[in-house]
Structures are given as C-alpha cells and as structure tokens.
Amino acid sequence: MTQAARCTVLLVEDEPIIGYELEHELSNAGYHVIGPARTLKHALELIETSFIDLAVIDLGLADGASDDMAHELHRRGVPFVITSGFPESSALAELAVAWLAKPFPPAALLLELAAVTPANLRGF
C-alpha cells in the first residue's frame, strides 16, 4: 500500500485537460480524488459535503478567485497546494503547503502531497 492510499484529495482545476491529467496522476499514485471541481461554487460545495484530507487548488477559476476557498481549507485544517499561472501571493502562500507555478511536472505535485499526507493515512 502506498503512502497515498486512503488519502482523499480535493482537486480544483478549471482547465479540463489539466484537470484530467492531474486526476490521472493522483489516482495512479494511490490518492482517492474528489473532482476535479471546475468552479469555485462546486469546490465550496465539495468542501461542505466531503471528507477531505488534502487539496490541490487552482487560484483562477471561471467564476472567481479561490481566495475564500483557500481560507476555508485553512480554517478546517486541510493542507493544500496551490497550482497557478499567477505570481505567488504572499498572503495565500503563507496558508498553502506549497505554491506550484504552472506548468509544473506532476512529480513535483506528488512530492509536495507526500510530504503532508497525514501520518494515519500512510500505508507503511
């Protein structure tokens, strides 16, 4: 069993191709993926209705910026990685466990998530 096994990741990405690629990479690494949520509204609904261990969030969504979502994840104690084509924002970067500038190699995302996977969900 991999470190990712049983770990649920919320994926928020509005670009369908990127969302599909990330979902594929995360699933292949053993994560249970919720999403990809393509809108802020959908992502906030998933946060309210799902148990989430980790999150990967794109900042610029079609229906708005993800700042409120980032603050809500932080308030709930859910570690998250920001993936964005926008320059790093110091206020949000302080809340996130990592900020990955697009484009990034999937291995970079997997390394960041592995570093914050809760100990009780590690498969070893």
C-alpha positions as CSV (number, residue, x, y, z in Angstrom):
1,M,0.0,0.0,0.0
2,T,1.4,3.4,-0.9
3,Q,1.6,6.4,1.3
4,A,-1.2,7.9,-0.7
5,A,-3.6,5.0,-0.1
6,R,-6.9,6.0,1.6
7,C,-6.0,9.7,1.3
8,T,-8.7,11.8,-0.2
9,V,-7.6,14.8,-2.3
10,L,-9.9,17.6,-3.5
11,L,-8.8,18.6,-7.0
12,V,-9.9,22.1,-8.1
13,E,-8.9,22.9,-11.7
14,D,-11.0,24.7,-14.4
15,E,-8.9,23.7,-17.4
16,P,-10.3,20.3,-18.5
17,I,-7.1,18.9,-19.9
18,I,-5.0,19.9,-16.9
19,G,-7.8,18.6,-14.5
20,Y,-7.8,15.2,-16.3
21,E,-4.0,14.9,-16.3
22,L,-3.8,15.8,-12.5
23,E,-6.7,13.4,-11.7
24,H,-4.9,10.7,-13.6
25,E,-1.6,11.3,-11.9
26,L,-3.1,11.5,-8.4
27,S,-5.2,8.3,-8.9
28,N,-2.2,6.4,-10.3
29,A,-0.3,7.5,-7.2
30,G,-3.0,5.9,-5.0
31,Y,-5.0,9.0,-4.0
32,H,-8.8,9.0,-3.9
33,V,-9.6,12.1,-5.9
34,I,-12.7,14.2,-5.5
35,G,-13.2,16.4,-8.5
36,P,-11.9,18.0,-10.5
37,A,-14.2,20.8,-9.4
38,R,-14.1,23.4,-12.3
39,T,-15.9,26.2,-10.4
40,L,-15.5,27.9,-7.1
41,K,-19.1,27.1,-6.3
42,H,-18.6,23.4,-7.0
43,A,-15.4,23.3,-4.9
44,L,-17.1,25.0,-1.9
45,E,-20.0,22.5,-2.2
46,L,-17.5,19.6,-2.1
47,I,-15.7,21.1,0.9
48,E,-19.0,21.2,2.7
49,T,-20.2,17.7,1.8
50,S,-17.0,15.6,1.6
51,F,-14.3,14.5,3.9
52,I,-11.0,15.9,2.5
53,D,-7.5,15.1,3.7
54,L,-5.6,17.3,1.2
55,A,-6.4,19.7,-1.6
56,V,-4.9,20.8,-4.9
57,I,-6.4,24.2,-5.9
58,D,-6.0,26.4,-8.9
59,L,-6.4,30.0,-8.0
60,G,-8.0,31.5,-11.1
61,L,-11.4,29.8,-11.7
62,A,-14.0,30.9,-14.3
63,D,-16.4,32.1,-11.6
64,G,-13.9,33.8,-9.4
65,A,-10.7,33.7,-7.4
66,S,-10.1,30.9,-5.0
67,D,-9.0,33.1,-2.0
68,D,-12.2,32.3,0.0
69,M,-11.7,28.6,-0.7
70,A,-8.1,28.7,0.5
71,H,-9.1,30.4,3.7
72,E,-11.9,27.8,4.3
73,L,-9.5,24.9,3.8
74,H,-7.0,26.5,6.1
75,R,-9.7,27.1,8.7
76,R,-10.7,23.4,8.5
77,G,-7.0,22.3,8.9
78,V,-6.9,20.8,5.4
79,P,-3.3,21.1,3.9
80,F,-3.4,22.4,0.3
81,V,-1.1,23.0,-2.6
82,I,-1.8,26.0,-4.9
83,T,-1.2,25.5,-8.6
84,S,-1.4,28.7,-10.6
85,G,-0.2,30.6,-13.6
86,F,-0.4,33.7,-11.4
87,P,2.6,35.1,-9.5
88,E,2.9,33.9,-5.9
89,S,0.8,35.9,-3.4
90,S,2.4,36.2,-0.1
91,A,-0.9,36.1,1.8
92,L,-2.1,32.9,0.3
93,A,1.3,31.3,0.1
94,E,1.5,31.5,3.9
95,L,-1.6,29.4,4.1
96,A,-0.6,26.8,1.5
97,V,2.0,24.0,2.0
98,A,3.3,24.8,-1.5
99,W,2.8,27.0,-4.5
100,L,3.5,25.3,-7.8
101,A,3.8,27.6,-10.8
102,K,2.2,26.3,-14.0
103,P,3.4,24.4,-15.9
104,F,4.9,22.0,-13.4
105,P,5.9,18.4,-13.6
106,P,3.4,16.0,-11.9
107,A,6.2,14.6,-9.8
108,A,6.6,18.0,-8.1
109,L,3.0,17.9,-7.0
110,L,3.2,14.3,-5.8
111,L,6.3,15.1,-3.7
112,E,4.5,18.1,-2.1
113,L,1.5,16.0,-1.3
114,A,3.5,13.1,0.1
115,A,5.3,15.5,2.5
116,V,1.9,16.5,4.0
117,T,-0.1,13.2,3.8
118,P,-1.4,12.7,7.4
119,A,0.6,10.0,9.3
120,N,-2.5,8.0,10.0
121,L,-3.2,7.6,6.2
122,R,0.3,6.4,5.3
123,G,0.3,2.9,4.1
124,F,3.6,1.8,5.8
